[in-house]
């Protein structure tokens, strides 16, 4: 089974599985493909995180998040007159892209541990060809171009790639990425390490120097993706896994931990929405106060997963009234992909360039869009997430995985900034507690507390498919409710798959996306 928010990426991964590849190989192929067909959401110029569950139920986590440049510091920006890091353009491209290093580490693990045998040339072939031959503009891509063009049109190279005769292309128009195709060809010829120390590397550094990014050659040469210990939490009938800091994986896993501690089966949508929203508020306060590069955190993340701490959080939840919601400005755009193979391996994977189109900086020699993940740093030296050379930025993105006591393995996730932990918890709850099938668990109307996808408000946004009395009842208990469309992009593009002990695979994709779930 392969799931991705664009059908061509799902198709590419599924074909690798049909050719005998394992889940890691399928994921690399799909991740490469989606960087072409979903260019507003991700690129080789971004980061990724992996959860890998093997046939023996061992879980491995990969952190492929690049750190801030050695030249990037509070003084670097303040000396140029900035009180915050610019959100677009060369100065927002201040962290090393980790995505290709993540592909490489996972590929090596596949060869050494999972009998992987599909060559890189095959895994990147579809992405190379699609970039060369062109992709069809989707509604999602066109809508993002329309909403963000004013921010991006003056950034070097952007309009040359995305506009046709100076205008936003229509749905169905073809976009070609010849420079990006050449970059994939180079990776096929020279190997994935070429991104950090070879021909592609030289082209990237040449462009970054010319355009004024603080990144330099030493930043790339010294970067390596790493295996890290995943977060783990045992709840009733299930063990949950997620990524540790600098991701907000703690928020996702804590929401489910508190739900489990409360042991409440919600009788209606009002109860479910209120409960998850109130837990989210409590968990986000912890996230916003503590989570950053783990080397700089004052409290180890596992302290927040202790039973006594979760009990304390559960006691603070008010079942009758909505708590005040503090301002928060974390957003971002991402792709989540899932894969499971016939060998017993399951992957939960997420890849991102942060905001739509990242920094907006498309490198002329390679066609790579650079992420702007580093703008999550603060220039306030007193902040727990203050900018320092070599420090990893805070990441909203985090893939989720669950092992059920009955042998099922669930891989699930979404894009959508602050919505990610909320949506992950909702999909898991609907599937595991309310016993909805995966597709229905994803299709059902959703909600979002906080900012995401460029939204300016921190209201509780709820899709209009809920009945009108639900909106009234939520307002009556103090929620600042904002009704939005029936299938809103801001709710994220989610997906989930479950592998059963008997070999059955169940998958679901998000109707809000251009995606697909394909079984083999």
C-alpha positions in Angstrom: 0.0 0.0 0.0 1.3 3.5 -0.9 -0.4 6.7 0.1 0.5 10.2 -1.0 -1.3 13.6 -1.4 -0.7 13.5 -5.2 -1.8 10.5 -7.2 1.4 10.3 -9.3 3.6 10.1 -6.2 1.4 7.3 -4.9 1.6 5.6 -8.3 5.4 5.8 -8.4 5.7 4.3 -4.9 3.2 1.5 -5.7 5.1 0.6 -8.8 8.3 0.1 -6.8 6.4 -2.2 -4.4 5.1 -4.2 -7.4 8.7 -4.5 -8.7 9.7 -6.2 -5.4 11.0 -3.1 -3.6 10.5 -2.6 0.1 8.7 0.3 1.8 11.8 2.4 2.1 12.6 2.1 -1.6 9.0 3.0 -2.4 9.1 6.0 -0.1 12.2 7.4 -1.6 10.7 7.1 -5.1 7.5 8.7 -4.0 9.3 11.5 -2.0 11.4 12.3 -5.1 8.3 12.3 -7.3 6.2 14.5 -5.0 8.9 17.1 -4.9 8.1 17.5 -8.6 4.4 17.2 -8.8 3.6 19.1 -5.5 6.3 21.8 -5.8 4.4 24.3 -3.6 4.6 21.9 -0.7 8.1 20.4 -0.8 11.4 20.1 -2.6 14.9 18.7 -2.3 15.6 22.0 -0.6 13.6 21.0 2.4 13.8 18.6 5.3 12.2 15.2 6.2 11.6 12.8 9.1 11.0 9.1 9.0 9.5 6.4 11.2 10.4 2.9 10.1 8.7 -0.2 11.6 10.3 -3.5 10.5 8.8 -7.0 10.4 10.0 -7.6 14.0 8.2 -4.4 15.2 11.4 -2.6 15.8 10.9 1.2 15.2 13.6 3.4 13.8 13.5 7.2 13.5 15.4 9.4 11.2 16.0 13.1 11.8 17.0 14.8 8.5 16.5 18.4 9.6 19.3 20.7 8.6 20.8 23.2 11.1 21.2 27.0 10.8 24.2 28.2 8.8 27.4 28.9 10.6 27.1 32.5 9.4 23.5 32.8 10.7 23.2 34.6 14.0 21.2 37.3 15.7 23.9 39.8 14.9 23.9 38.8 11.2 20.3 39.9 10.9 20.2 42.8 13.3 23.3 44.4 11.7 21.2 44.5 8.5 18.4 46.2 10.2 16.1 43.3 10.9 14.2 42.6 14.1 13.0 39.3 12.8 14.2 36.9 10.0 12.8 37.8 6.6 10.1 35.3 5.7 11.0 35.1 2.0 14.0 35.4 -0.3 17.7 34.6 0.2 17.9 35.6 3.8 15.1 33.2 4.7 17.1 30.3 3.3 19.3 29.9 6.3 19.2 26.2 7.1 20.8 23.3 5.4 18.3 21.2 3.3 18.2 17.7 4.9 15.8 15.9 2.5 18.4 14.2 0.2 20.5 13.2 3.2 17.4 11.6 4.7 16.8 9.6 1.5 20.5 8.5 1.6 20.4 7.3 5.2 17.2 5.5 4.7 18.5 3.9 1.5 21.6 2.7 3.2 19.5 1.2 6.0 17.3 -0.5 3.4 20.4 -2.1 1.8 22.0 -3.2 5.0 19.0 -4.2 7.0 16.0 -4.9 4.8 17.5 -6.6 1.8 16.9 -3.5 -0.4 17.9 -4.0 -4.0 16.3 -1.4 -6.2 19.0 1.0 -7.5 18.8 4.8 -7.0 18.6 5.2 -10.8 15.2 3.4 -10.7 14.0 5.2 -7.6 14.6 8.7 -9.1 13.7 7.9 -12.7 10.0 8.9 -12.5 10.8 12.2 -10.8 13.5 12.9 -13.4 11.2 12.2 -16.3 8.2 14.1 -14.8 10.3 17.2 -14.3 11.6 17.0 -17.8 8.2 16.2 -19.5 6.1 18.5 -17.3 3.3 18.2 -14.8 -0.3 19.2 -15.0 -1.2 22.2 -12.8 -3.7 21.1 -10.1 -6.3 23.2 -8.3 -4.1 23.0 -5.2 -1.0 24.4 -7.0 -3.0 27.1 -8.8 -4.7 28.2 -5.6 -1.4 28.5 -3.8 0.1 30.5 -6.6 -2.9 32.9 -6.5 -2.7 33.4 -2.8 1.1 33.8 -2.5 2.1 35.4 -5.7 2.4 38.9 -4.3 4.9 37.6 -1.7 6.9 35.7 -4.3 6.8 37.3 -7.7 9.9 39.5 -7.1 12.1 36.7 -5.8 14.8 35.7 -8.2 13.6 33.0 -10.6 10.1 32.4 -9.2 8.0 34.0 -12.0 10.3 32.4 -14.6 9.3 28.9 -13.4 5.7 29.4 -12.4 4.1 32.0 -14.7 3.1 31.6 -18.3 3.3 34.9 -20.2 3.3 36.7 -16.9 0.1 35.0 -15.7 -0.7 32.2 -13.3 -1.3 29.0 -15.3 -4.7 27.4 -15.5 -5.6 24.0 -14.1 -4.4 21.4 -16.6 -1.7 23.6 -18.0 1.8 22.0 -18.2 4.7 23.2 -16.1 8.2 21.9 -16.9 11.2 21.9 -14.7 14.3 21.3 -16.9 16.8 22.3 -14.3 15.3 20.1 -11.7 15.3 17.2 -14.2 19.0 17.8 -14.7 19.5 17.7 -10.9 17.8 14.3 -10.7 19.9 13.1 -13.6 23.0 14.2 -11.7 21.9 12.3 -8.6 21.3 9.2 -10.6 24.8 9.5 -12.2 26.8 10.5 -9.1 24.7 9.2 -6.1 22.8 11.1 -3.4 26.0 12.3 -1.7 26.5 14.6 -4.7 24.0 17.0 -3.1 26.4 17.8 -0.3 29.8 17.3 -1.8 29.8 17.0 -5.6 28.6 18.6 -8.8 25.1 19.5 -7.5 26.7 20.8 -4.3 29.0 23.1 -6.3 26.0 24.5 -8.3 24.0 25.0 -5.1 26.8 26.9 -3.3 27.5 29.0 -6.4 23.8 30.1 -6.5 23.5 30.7 -2.7 26.7 32.8 -2.7 25.5 34.9 -5.6 22.0 35.4 -4.2 23.0 36.3 -0.7 22.0 33.4 1.5 24.1 32.9 4.7 24.6 29.2 3.9 28.1 28.2 2.7 30.0 25.1 1.6 31.1 24.1 5.1 27.5 23.9 6.2 26.7 21.4 3.5 29.9 19.3 3.8 29.4 18.8 7.5 25.8 17.8 7.4 24.5 14.3 8.0 21.1 12.9 8.7 20.9 10.8 11.9 19.0 8.1 13.6 17.4 9.3 16.8 15.3 7.6 19.5 11.6 7.9 18.7 9.2 9.2 21.3 7.1 6.3 22.7 4.0 6.2 24.8 1.9 3.2 25.8 -1.8 3.8 26.0 -4.7 1.3 26.1 -4.1 -1.5 23.6 -1.5 0.6 21.6 2.0 1.9 21.7 2.4 5.3 20.0 5.5 6.5 18.2 6.5 10.0 17.0 9.6 12.1 16.4 11.4 13.9 19.2 12.4 17.5 19.2 13.1 19.7 17.3 9.7 18.5 16.0 6.3 19.0 17.7 5.9 15.2 17.8 5.5 15.6 21.6 2.2 17.6 21.1 0.7 14.8 18.9 1.6 12.0 21.3 0.6 14.0 24.4 -2.9 14.7 23.0 -3.6 11.0 22.7 -2.0 10.3 26.1 -4.3 12.8 27.8 -7.3 11.4 25.9 -6.3 7.9 27.1 -5.9 9.1 30.7 -9.4 10.6 30.6 -10.9 7.3 29.3 -13.9 9.1 27.8 -15.8 7.8 24.8 -17.2 10.9 23.3 -20.9 10.6 22.6 -21.1 13.3 20.0 -19.1 15.7 17.9 -19.3 18.6 20.3 -17.7 16.5 23.1 -15.0 15.3 20.7 -14.2 18.7 19.3 -14.2 20.4 22.7 -12.1 17.7 24.3 -9.4 17.6 21.7 -9.3 21.4 21.4 -8.9 21.9 25.1 -6.2 19.3 25.3 -4.5 20.9 22.4 -4.4 24.2 24.1 -2.8 22.7 27.2 -0.2 20.7 25.1 0.7 23.7 22.9 1.6 25.7 26.0 4.3 23.1 26.8 5.4 23.0 23.2 5.7 26.7 22.8 7.7 27.0 26.1 10.1 24.1 25.7 10.5 22.5 22.3 13.5 23.4 20.2 16.8 21.7 19.3 17.1 19.1 22.0 20.7 20.1 22.7 19.4 23.4 24.0 16.3 22.2 25.9 16.3 22.7 29.7 14.0 19.7 30.3 14.4 16.3 28.5 11.4 15.6 26.3 10.7 12.2 28.1 9.9 14.1 31.3 6.7 15.2 29.6 5.7 11.6 28.8 5.7 10.4 32.4 2.5 9.1 33.7 2.3 11.6 36.5 2.7 14.5 34.2 0.0 13.2 31.8 -2.3 12.8 34.8 -1.7 16.4 35.8 -2.6 17.6 32.3 -5.7 15.6 32.3 -6.9 17.1 35.6 -6.6 20.6 34.1 -9.1 20.0 31.3 -12.5 21.8 31.8 -15.3 19.7 30.3 -17.8 22.6 30.4 -15.9 25.8 29.3 -13.3 26.7 26.6 -10.1 28.0 28.0 -8.6 31.2 26.6 -6.4 30.6 23.6 -3.1 32.5 23.5 -1.7 33.9 20.3 0.5 31.5 18.3 1.9 31.9 14.8 3.3 28.6 13.8 2.3 27.5 10.3 3.7 25.6 7.5 3.2 23.3 4.5 4.2 19.8 4.2 3.5 16.4 2.6 2.9 13.2 4.6 3.3 9.8 2.9 2.8 6.3 4.1 4.0 2.9 2.7 3.8 -0.7 3.8 5.2 -3.7 2.0 4.7 -7.4 1.8 7.9 -8.0 3.9 6.4 -6.5 7.0 7.9 -3.0 6.9 5.8 0.1 7.4 6.9 3.7 6.9 5.5 7.0 8.2 7.2 9.9 6.4 7.0 13.7 6.2 8.8 16.2 4.0 8.5 20.0 4.0 9.8 23.3 2.9 7.8 25.1 5.7 5.7 27.8 4.0 4.1 27.4 0.6 7.0 27.5 -1.9 9.4 27.8 1.1 11.7 30.8 0.8 10.5 31.3 -2.8 14.1 31.1 -3.8 14.5 28.7 -6.8 18.2 28.2 -7.4 19.0 29.0 -11.1 21.5 26.2 -11.7 19.6 23.3 -10.1 15.9 24.3 -10.0 15.8 23.5 -6.3 13.4 25.5 -4.1 15.0 26.4 -0.8 13.0 26.0 2.4 12.4 28.8 4.9 12.3 26.6 7.9 14.8 28.8 9.7 12.3 31.6 10.1 10.9 29.7 13.0 13.9 30.9 15.0 13.6 34.0 17.2 16.1 36.9 17.1 15.4 37.4 20.8 18.3 35.9 22.7 16.1 35.1 25.7 13.8 32.9 23.6 14.1 29.1 24.1 14.2 28.9 20.3 16.7 31.7 19.6 18.8 31.7 16.5 22.3 30.3 16.9 24.8 29.0 14.3 24.5 25.2 13.9 21.2 25.0 15.9 18.3 23.0 14.5 15.0 24.9 13.9 11.7 24.0 15.5 9.7 21.8 13.2 5.9 21.5 13.1 6.2 18.4 10.9 6.3 14.9 12.5 5.1 11.5 11.2 3.1 9.3 13.5 3.1 5.5 13.9 1.2 3.1 16.2 1.6 -0.6 17.2 -1.7 -2.2 18.4 -1.5 -5.0 20.8 -3.3 -7.2 18.3 -0.5 -6.9 15.8 -1.8 -4.1 13.6 0.6 -1.4 12.5 -0.8 2.0 11.7 1.1 4.8 9.9 -0.7 8.1 9.8 0.0 11.9 9.4 -0.9 15.1 7.7 0.4 18.5 6.6 -0.9 21.7 8.1 1.3 23.4 10.8 -0.6 23.6 14.1 -3.3 21.3 12.7 -0.9 18.3 12.5 -1.2 17.1 16.1 -4.9 17.8 16.2 -5.6 16.0 13.0 -3.4 13.1 13.9 -5.2 12.7 17.2 -8.6 13.0 15.5 -7.9 10.4 12.8 -6.4 8.0 15.4 -9.4 8.4 17.7 -12.0 8.0 15.0 -10.3 4.8 13.8 -9.1 3.2 17.1 -11.9 4.3 19.5 -14.9 5.1 17.3 -14.1 2.2 15.0 -14.5 4.1 11.7 -12.7 2.7 8.7 -9.6 4.7 7.7 -11.2 6.4 4.7 -14.1 7.6 6.8 -11.9 8.7 9.6 -10.1 11.0 7.2 -13.1 12.1 5.2 -15.2 13.2 8.1 -15.3 17.0 8.7 -12.5 18.4 10.7 -11.5 21.4 12.7 -8.4 23.4 13.4 -7.4 25.5 16.3 -4.7 28.1 15.6 -2.9 29.4 12.6 -1.9 27.5 9.5 -1.6 27.9 5.8 -1.1 31.6 6.0 -4.3 32.2 8.0 -4.2 35.3 10.2 -6.6 34.2 12.9 -6.3 31.8 15.8 -10.0 31.0 15.9 -11.4 27.5 16.0 -12.1 26.9 12.3 -14.7 24.2 11.6 -15.7 22.8 8.3 -19.3 23.6 7.4 -20.3 19.9 7.0 -20.9 19.7 10.7 -24.6 20.4 11.6 -25.5 24.0 12.6 -26.4 23.1 16.2 -22.8 22.0 16.7 -21.5 25.5 15.9 -24.1 27.0 18.3 -23.2 24.6 21.1 -19.5 25.2 20.8 -20.0 29.0 20.9 -22.2 28.6 23.9 -19.3 27.1 25.9 -16.9 29.8 24.9 -15.2 28.7 21.7 -14.4 31.4 19.1 -15.8 29.5 16.2 -15.3 30.3 12.5 -17.2 28.3 9.9 -15.1 27.4 6.8 -15.6 25.5 3.6 -16.7 21.9 3.3 -13.3 20.4 2.4 -10.7 23.0 3.3 -7.0 22.9 2.4 -6.2 24.5 5.7 -7.3 21.3 7.4 -4.3 19.6 5.9 -3.9 16.7 3.5 -4.0 13.6 5.7 -3.5 10.0 5.1 -3.3 6.7 7.0 -2.7 3.0 6.4 -3.0 -0.1 8.6 -1.2 -3.3 8.1 -2.9 -6.3 9.6 -1.2 -9.5 11.0 -2.9 -11.6 8.3 -1.4 -9.5 5.5 -4.5 -7.3 4.8 -3.7 -3.6 4.0 -6.2 -0.8 4.6 -5.5 2.7 3.5 -7.2 6.1 3.3 -6.2 9.4 1.6 -7.6 12.9 2.0 -10.3 14.2 -0.4 -8.9 17.7 0.3 -5.7 16.7 -1.6 -4.9 15.5 -5.1 -3.9 12.2 -3.6 -4.5 8.5 -3.7 -4.1 5.3 -1.8 -2.9 2.4 -4.0 -2.7 -1.2 -2.9 -0.6 -3.8 -4.7 
